[in-house]
Amino acid sequence: MPDFPGVTHVALTVTDLGRSRPWYQELFGVPPVIDEDTGPFHHVVWLLGSQTLSVFTVPGSSRFRALRRKASGSGPPGVRLREPGRARAVESKLNALGIENGGIVDAPYGSGLSFRDPDNIALEFFAPLGKRMR
């Protein structure tokens, strides 16, 4: 990618949201903009300038089991797609290269396409709210 488009968010996997949520809220000094249990995961999101930081937990089962971590640490950095409508082409390319991915997933806050690199590091192409990938 000659023109790397930038990072949209940082997501941190935590083991206990009951402990982490108040700690981060105190650190940032503002309440989160999202506190949502989506089923596949529960996340709490803060808007920090023009970026977001979220902490989340993942329950024991999910169709994305192979694409996520259960332990604490960082989640996938979100790489913004300049043209969200090209997500199908990106998904097709990942599939053609034999790169397992979670498919395009739409949520109220945006759309993501998650996958892992050869070292098993989680990565994500992401289109924020209003820029659906489909």
N, C-alpha and C positions, 0 to 999 in steps of 0.2 A: 504494500500500500504506500505509494509515494506521498500521498497527502493524508496523513493520519488524522482522523476527524476529532479526536479528543475523548475524554472520559465523562460520563454523565452522572455516575454515583459510586459510592463505596458502600458495600454491604458486609457486615461482620456477623458471622455465626457465633452465637453465644449459647451456653448451656442452661442458663436460668434467666428468663426475661424479668421475673419478679425482682431479681437483684440488679440486673443490668439497666433496666428502664429508668429507675430513679437515679442511678449513678450517672448515666448519660444526660438525663434532664438537668440534674444539678450542674454537671460540667458545662453544658451549653447555656443554661440559664433561661431556656424557653421550653414550652411544651412541644411535644411532637405534632407534626401535621397529619400523620397517619398512625393509627394503632389498630391493626387489622389482622384477623385470623382468616386466611384464605382457604384453609383446609390443608393444602400441601405444606404451608408454613405460616407462622405467625410473625409479623414484622412490625416494628415501630420505627418511624421515619422522621428525621428532623431536616428542615430546610436550612441550609447554612450558606447564605449568600445565594448564588445561582446553582449550587450543588446540593445534593442530598447525601445524608449518611443514614444508614439503617442498621439496626440490630435485629436478628431474627433467630428463631428456633424452628427446627423441622421435626415433625412427629416421626414415629418409627416406620411408617410405611408411606410410600408415594410411588407414582409411576416414574418419577425421576430419580429413583434410588441410586442408580449408577452415576448420576450427574451431580450429586451433592455430597457434602461432608456432614457427618454427624457430630464431630468434635468441634470445639471452639476454634476460632481463627477467622480468616477473612473469607467472604463470599466472592462471587464473580465480579470483577471490575466490569462496568457496563460501557461498551464502546458504542457511541452514537452513530446511527446510520444517517448519512446526509440525505438519502432518499429512502424513507421507510418502505415505500412500495417495492423496493428491490430486495426485500427480505426473502421472498420466495426464491430468487436467484441465489442468494447467499445460502439458504437452506439446501437448495439443489446441489450447490458446489460442495458443501460439507458432506452431503450424502455420496456424491460422486467420488470424493476422496476417501470414503470409508470412515469418516469422522462421526461417531455417535453423537446425537444431539437430542434435545428435548422437544424439538419442533417449536413453532411459533406459538407463544402463549400470551393471550390478551388478558389484561387486568384493568381495573378502573383507573390506574395511575399510568398505564402505558403498556407496551408490548415487548416481550423479550424472546431471544433465541439463545439458549444455553448449550454449551459444549465444554469439552476439556482438551487441554494440550497434551503432548506426549508424556509430560511429567505429572499428569492428572490434576493440573491446576485448572480450576473452574474459570471459564470466560463467558461473556455474554454480549451479544449485539442487542442494543436497546433503543427503542423509540419512545420518548416520553408521551404523556397524555396528549391527545389531539393529533398524534402522528402515527396512527395505526400502521402496522407492518403489512397488513393484508390488502 
